[in-house]
Amino acid sequence: MARLSFSMCVPRPPAERQRGLAIVTALLVVAIVATSAAFLSLGQQVWLRQAQNLSDRAQAETVRSGALEWAAIILTEDAKDNATDDLTEAWAQDIPPLPAESGLVTGRIVDAQGQYNLNNLVRRGQISNDDVAVFQRLLVSQELAAELADSVVDWLDTDANTQPSGAEDIDYLNVEPPYRAANQLLQSIGELRLVKGFDRDTVEKLRPLITALPEATSININTAPSAVLSALFPDLSLSEADDLVSQRDENPFSDVGQLKERLPSDVALPKVPYDIKSSYFEVTIDTLFGRLQRQTVALLHRPSGTPVKVLWQQRQLLVTQESKEGDGAE
C-alpha cells in the first residue's frame, strides 16, 4: 500500500510541464500582440481623425476670413456707388452654397439698422419715451407683454429708479446666482436673457426684429421688415405696413420725404429717427468642411468716408446629421 501511494504522488515529467507552460506562454503572447495591434489601430484612427479635423478647421478659418473680407469690400463699393441702402442692392442678395477648397461656404448680409436697436431706448443717458412706445408696439405685435420694455430700460439706464414693470439691482440680487443690472448699453441680443421677463423663447421670437448696436441709431425704412415699420407708427396696421413694404421693395425710397407720400393720409410720420442709409450690417457665414460645420456672425461698421470695421464676431460650431451618424458608428 505504501508503494502504491508513493507512485500516485510522483510529479509529471519535466518535458510535459514544459509543454503546458509553452502553450500558456504562446496564448499570452498571442493575446498581447492582438491587444497591441488593436490599440495601435485605434490610435492611428484617432490620429487620422484629429489630423483631418485640424485640416478642416484650418480650411474653414481661411474661407471664413476671406468671406468677411468679401463682405467688407462689397459694402465699401456699395457706399461709393449708392447714396442709399435698400434690398435691391448687391450686398442684400444671399450667396448660394459655393464650393471652396473641398468644402462649402454660404453667407448673407443683413442691414442691422433695419431691425429695432434696443439701445435706442436710452439716448444720451436719458430715457427716450418715443422709442419705448415703438418697442412696446413691436412687443405687442409679437404677442408679448408691452411691460417687458420697462425691464430693458432699467437694464440700460444708469439710475436705480425702477420703471413700473421693470427691475433694478435689488431684483437681480435676489435670484440664484445673484447679479446686478448692467446699467449700460446691451452688448448683444443674447444678453437680453438676463433681463427680467425674458427667456430663451422670448429672445428667439424677437431676434429677427431687434439688434443691439454700440450707439443709438436711426431705422432704415428701406430695409425694415413689416413688423418694425408698423411699430414706428401708433396708427399704422400691420396690413398697411405690408403694403408699404411691397411698394418699397419694388421702388425703394430715394428720399426720406417720400415716406409721407406713401403713407395713408391720416398717418403721421414717426417720432423716432429714421433714414434710408445705414452704417451697421450683420454678416452671417456658414462653412462646411468634412464633419466641421461652423457659423460665424459678425457686426460690421461702415462709417462715412472710412474703411469698414469688424466690431465683433461670434463663432458657433454646429453638428450635422452626417457627423452624428458618423459618431454613432465609431
Secondary structure, 3 states (H helix, E strand, C coil): CHHHHHHHCCCCCHHHHHHHHHHHHHHHHHHHHHHHHHHHHHHHHHHHHHHHHHHHHHHHHHHHHHHHHHHHHHHHHHHHHCCCCCCCCHHHCCEEEEECCCCEEEEEEEEHHHCEEHHHHEECCEECHHHHHHHHHHHHHCCCCCCHHHHHHHHHCCCCCCCCCCCCHHHHCCCCCCCCCCCCCCCCHHHHHHCCCCCHHHHHHHHHHEECCCCCCCEECCCCCHHHHHHHCCCCCHHHHHHHHHHHHHCCCCCCCHHHHHCCCCCCCCCCCEECCCCEEEEEEEEEECCEEEEEEEEEECCCCCCCEEEEEEEEEECCHHHHHHHHHC
